[in-house]
Amino acid sequence: PFPNPASGRSTIALDRAGAGWTRLDVLDVSGRRVTTLVSGELDAGRHEIRIPPLATGVYFVRLNVAGTQAAEKLVVP
């Protein structure tokens, strides 16, 4: 996510080598889903996904593509 720490809105940049199912969630520090940003098919190429305003805190943005997961921390001061 950028900017991080977030000042206002943040954006996630995502590059897909090929089209396919994608899920992108924002989780709180307890692992509870706060919001789902993407859940479905994405075309190949670069995608910039805006994160809606979040309350002050620490979050994790979790990407799931074809059963593989990655997560990044997002701080909202």
Secondary structure, DSSP 8 states (H G I E B T S, - for coil): -BSSS-SS-EEEEEEESS-EEEEEEEEETTS-EEEEEEEEEE-SEEEEEEE----SEEEEEEEEETTEEEEEEEEE-
